[in-house]
Amino acid sequence: MTGFTSWRKSTRSSAASDSSCVECRVTWRKSTRSGAQTDSSCVEARQHSGEFQVRDSKLGHDSPIFDLSTPDFKALLSTAA
């Protein structure tokens, strides 16, 4: 499955669509322990605004996104290990 993220434009850019600015995006990362099949049961995670977000890999961009603080994300990882 290819990660899908939207491009993010700097809040300092003007609203004009042709303004000069740089856009970037944060990609989703899938666990190396998940199967190679696109329908394997797994979550994807990314760091966003100093916190973490997780989603269901099977649902892709239709998945709800859950925001987790750093301590909560570390607890999730230690519980899953």
PyMOL CGO cylinders between C-alpha atoms (Angstrom):
from pymol import cmd
from pymol.cgo import CYLINDER

trace = [
    CYLINDER, 0.00, 0.00, 0.00, 1.31, 3.40, -0.87, 0.3, 1, 1, 1, 1, 1, 1,
    CYLINDER, 1.31, 3.40, -0.87, 1.13, 5.95, 1.89, 0.3, 1, 1, 1, 1, 1, 1,
    CYLINDER, 1.13, 5.95, 1.89, -1.17, 8.85, 1.14, 0.3, 1, 1, 1, 1, 1, 1,
    CYLINDER, -1.17, 8.85, 1.14, -0.68, 12.24, 2.68, 0.3, 1, 1, 1, 1, 1, 1,
    CYLINDER, -0.68, 12.24, 2.68, -1.70, 15.67, 1.68, 0.3, 1, 1, 1, 1, 1, 1,
    CYLINDER, -1.70, 15.67, 1.68, 0.75, 18.43, 0.96, 0.3, 1, 1, 1, 1, 1, 1,
    CYLINDER, 0.75, 18.43, 0.96, 1.08, 21.07, 3.65, 0.3, 1, 1, 1, 1, 1, 1,
    CYLINDER, 1.08, 21.07, 3.65, 1.72, 24.68, 2.78, 0.3, 1, 1, 1, 1, 1, 1,
    CYLINDER, 1.72, 24.68, 2.78, 3.39, 27.08, 5.18, 0.3, 1, 1, 1, 1, 1, 1,
    CYLINDER, 3.39, 27.08, 5.18, 1.02, 29.30, 7.15, 0.3, 1, 1, 1, 1, 1, 1,
    CYLINDER, 1.02, 29.30, 7.15, 3.32, 32.19, 6.17, 0.3, 1, 1, 1, 1, 1, 1,
    CYLINDER, 3.32, 32.19, 6.17, 2.44, 31.76, 2.49, 0.3, 1, 1, 1, 1, 1, 1,
    CYLINDER, 2.44, 31.76, 2.49, -0.10, 34.01, 0.90, 0.3, 1, 1, 1, 1, 1, 1,
    CYLINDER, -0.10, 34.01, 0.90, -3.50, 32.61, -0.04, 0.3, 1, 1, 1, 1, 1, 1,
    CYLINDER, -3.50, 32.61, -0.04, -2.79, 33.01, -3.78, 0.3, 1, 1, 1, 1, 1, 1,
    CYLINDER, -2.79, 33.01, -3.78, -2.36, 29.66, -5.53, 0.3, 1, 1, 1, 1, 1, 1,
    CYLINDER, -2.36, 29.66, -5.53, 0.72, 30.92, -7.40, 0.3, 1, 1, 1, 1, 1, 1,
    CYLINDER, 0.72, 30.92, -7.40, 2.58, 32.23, -4.32, 0.3, 1, 1, 1, 1, 1, 1,
    CYLINDER, 2.58, 32.23, -4.32, 6.20, 31.21, -3.88, 0.3, 1, 1, 1, 1, 1, 1,
    CYLINDER, 6.20, 31.21, -3.88, 6.51, 28.76, -1.03, 0.3, 1, 1, 1, 1, 1, 1,
    CYLINDER, 6.51, 28.76, -1.03, 7.66, 25.27, -0.15, 0.3, 1, 1, 1, 1, 1, 1,
    CYLINDER, 7.66, 25.27, -0.15, 5.24, 22.45, 0.53, 0.3, 1, 1, 1, 1, 1, 1,
    CYLINDER, 5.24, 22.45, 0.53, 6.04, 19.27, 2.42, 0.3, 1, 1, 1, 1, 1, 1,
    CYLINDER, 6.04, 19.27, 2.42, 4.23, 16.20, 3.58, 0.3, 1, 1, 1, 1, 1, 1,
    CYLINDER, 4.23, 16.20, 3.58, 4.56, 13.66, 6.33, 0.3, 1, 1, 1, 1, 1, 1,
    CYLINDER, 4.56, 13.66, 6.33, 4.43, 10.05, 5.23, 0.3, 1, 1, 1, 1, 1, 1,
    CYLINDER, 4.43, 10.05, 5.23, 2.79, 7.18, 7.06, 0.3, 1, 1, 1, 1, 1, 1,
    CYLINDER, 2.79, 7.18, 7.06, 5.07, 4.37, 8.20, 0.3, 1, 1, 1, 1, 1, 1,
    CYLINDER, 5.07, 4.37, 8.20, 3.93, 0.77, 8.32, 0.3, 1, 1, 1, 1, 1, 1,
    CYLINDER, 3.93, 0.77, 8.32, 5.46, -1.69, 10.77, 0.3, 1, 1, 1, 1, 1, 1,
    CYLINDER, 5.46, -1.69, 10.77, 8.26, -3.86, 9.40, 0.3, 1, 1, 1, 1, 1, 1,
    CYLINDER, 8.26, -3.86, 9.40, 6.56, -6.75, 11.24, 0.3, 1, 1, 1, 1, 1, 1,
    CYLINDER, 6.56, -6.75, 11.24, 3.40, -6.48, 9.16, 0.3, 1, 1, 1, 1, 1, 1,
    CYLINDER, 3.40, -6.48, 9.16, 2.88, -8.84, 6.26, 0.3, 1, 1, 1, 1, 1, 1,
    CYLINDER, 2.88, -8.84, 6.26, 3.68, -7.92, 2.67, 0.3, 1, 1, 1, 1, 1, 1,
    CYLINDER, 3.68, -7.92, 2.67, 0.05, -8.32, 1.66, 0.3, 1, 1, 1, 1, 1, 1,
    CYLINDER, 0.05, -8.32, 1.66, -1.83, -5.09, 1.16, 0.3, 1, 1, 1, 1, 1, 1,
    CYLINDER, -1.83, -5.09, 1.16, -4.71, -6.39, 3.29, 0.3, 1, 1, 1, 1, 1, 1,
    CYLINDER, -4.71, -6.39, 3.29, -2.58, -7.38, 6.30, 0.3, 1, 1, 1, 1, 1, 1,
    CYLINDER, -2.58, -7.38, 6.30, -3.80, -6.28, 9.71, 0.3, 1, 1, 1, 1, 1, 1,
    CYLINDER, -3.80, -6.28, 9.71, -1.57, -3.45, 10.79, 0.3, 1, 1, 1, 1, 1, 1,
    CYLINDER, -1.57, -3.45, 10.79, -1.54, 0.13, 11.88, 0.3, 1, 1, 1, 1, 1, 1,
    CYLINDER, -1.54, 0.13, 11.88, 0.45, 2.94, 10.33, 0.3, 1, 1, 1, 1, 1, 1,
    CYLINDER, 0.45, 2.94, 10.33, 1.97, 5.78, 12.30, 0.3, 1, 1, 1, 1, 1, 1,
    CYLINDER, 1.97, 5.78, 12.30, 3.50, 9.18, 11.70, 0.3, 1, 1, 1, 1, 1, 1,
    CYLINDER, 3.50, 9.18, 11.70, 4.84, 12.00, 13.78, 0.3, 1, 1, 1, 1, 1, 1,
    CYLINDER, 4.84, 12.00, 13.78, 2.80, 15.15, 13.41, 0.3, 1, 1, 1, 1, 1, 1,
    CYLINDER, 2.80, 15.15, 13.41, 3.15, 18.45, 15.27, 0.3, 1, 1, 1, 1, 1, 1,
    CYLINDER, 3.15, 18.45, 15.27, 5.30, 16.87, 17.98, 0.3, 1, 1, 1, 1, 1, 1,
    CYLINDER, 5.30, 16.87, 17.98, 2.73, 14.17, 18.69, 0.3, 1, 1, 1, 1, 1, 1,
    CYLINDER, 2.73, 14.17, 18.69, 1.89, 10.90, 16.93, 0.3, 1, 1, 1, 1, 1, 1,
    CYLINDER, 1.89, 10.90, 16.93, -0.98, 9.78, 14.75, 0.3, 1, 1, 1, 1, 1, 1,
    CYLINDER, -0.98, 9.78, 14.75, -2.04, 6.21, 14.00, 0.3, 1, 1, 1, 1, 1, 1,
    CYLINDER, -2.04, 6.21, 14.00, -4.51, 4.76, 11.49, 0.3, 1, 1, 1, 1, 1, 1,
    CYLINDER, -4.51, 4.76, 11.49, -5.65, 1.37, 10.16, 0.3, 1, 1, 1, 1, 1, 1,
    CYLINDER, -5.65, 1.37, 10.16, -3.50, 0.40, 7.17, 0.3, 1, 1, 1, 1, 1, 1,
    CYLINDER, -3.50, 0.40, 7.17, -6.34, -1.58, 5.54, 0.3, 1, 1, 1, 1, 1, 1,
    CYLINDER, -6.34, -1.58, 5.54, -8.55, 1.51, 5.33, 0.3, 1, 1, 1, 1, 1, 1,
    CYLINDER, -8.55, 1.51, 5.33, -5.82, 3.85, 4.06, 0.3, 1, 1, 1, 1, 1, 1,
    CYLINDER, -5.82, 3.85, 4.06, -7.00, 7.44, 3.68, 0.3, 1, 1, 1, 1, 1, 1,
    CYLINDER, -7.00, 7.44, 3.68, -10.54, 6.37, 4.68, 0.3, 1, 1, 1, 1, 1, 1,
    CYLINDER, -10.54, 6.37, 4.68, -9.31, 5.36, 8.13, 0.3, 1, 1, 1, 1, 1, 1,
    CYLINDER, -9.31, 5.36, 8.13, -10.02, 7.49, 11.17, 0.3, 1, 1, 1, 1, 1, 1,
    CYLINDER, -10.02, 7.49, 11.17, -6.82, 9.05, 12.52, 0.3, 1, 1, 1, 1, 1, 1,
    CYLINDER, -6.82, 9.05, 12.52, -6.09, 8.84, 16.23, 0.3, 1, 1, 1, 1, 1, 1,
    CYLINDER, -6.09, 8.84, 16.23, -3.86, 11.47, 17.86, 0.3, 1, 1, 1, 1, 1, 1,
    CYLINDER, -3.86, 11.47, 17.86, -1.58, 10.19, 20.63, 0.3, 1, 1, 1, 1, 1, 1,
    CYLINDER, -1.58, 10.19, 20.63, 0.79, 12.01, 22.94, 0.3, 1, 1, 1, 1, 1, 1,
    CYLINDER, 0.79, 12.01, 22.94, 4.38, 10.76, 22.96, 0.3, 1, 1, 1, 1, 1, 1,
    CYLINDER, 4.38, 10.76, 22.96, 3.93, 8.86, 26.28, 0.3, 1, 1, 1, 1, 1, 1,
    CYLINDER, 3.93, 8.86, 26.28, 0.73, 7.22, 24.97, 0.3, 1, 1, 1, 1, 1, 1,
    CYLINDER, 0.73, 7.22, 24.97, 2.41, 6.23, 21.70, 0.3, 1, 1, 1, 1, 1, 1,
    CYLINDER, 2.41, 6.23, 21.70, 5.37, 4.70, 23.60, 0.3, 1, 1, 1, 1, 1, 1,
    CYLINDER, 5.37, 4.70, 23.60, 2.90, 2.79, 25.81, 0.3, 1, 1, 1, 1, 1, 1,
    CYLINDER, 2.90, 2.79, 25.81, 1.14, 1.48, 22.69, 0.3, 1, 1, 1, 1, 1, 1,
    CYLINDER, 1.14, 1.48, 22.69, 4.45, 0.28, 21.24, 0.3, 1, 1, 1, 1, 1, 1,
    CYLINDER, 4.45, 0.28, 21.24, 5.55, -1.42, 24.45, 0.3, 1, 1, 1, 1, 1, 1,
    CYLINDER, 5.55, -1.42, 24.45, 2.17, -3.16, 24.83, 0.3, 1, 1, 1, 1, 1, 1,
    CYLINDER, 2.17, -3.16, 24.83, 2.23, -4.39, 21.22, 0.3, 1, 1, 1, 1, 1, 1,
    CYLINDER, 2.23, -4.39, 21.22, 5.81, -5.70, 21.41, 0.3, 1, 1, 1, 1, 1, 1,
]
cmd.load_cgo(trace, "trace")
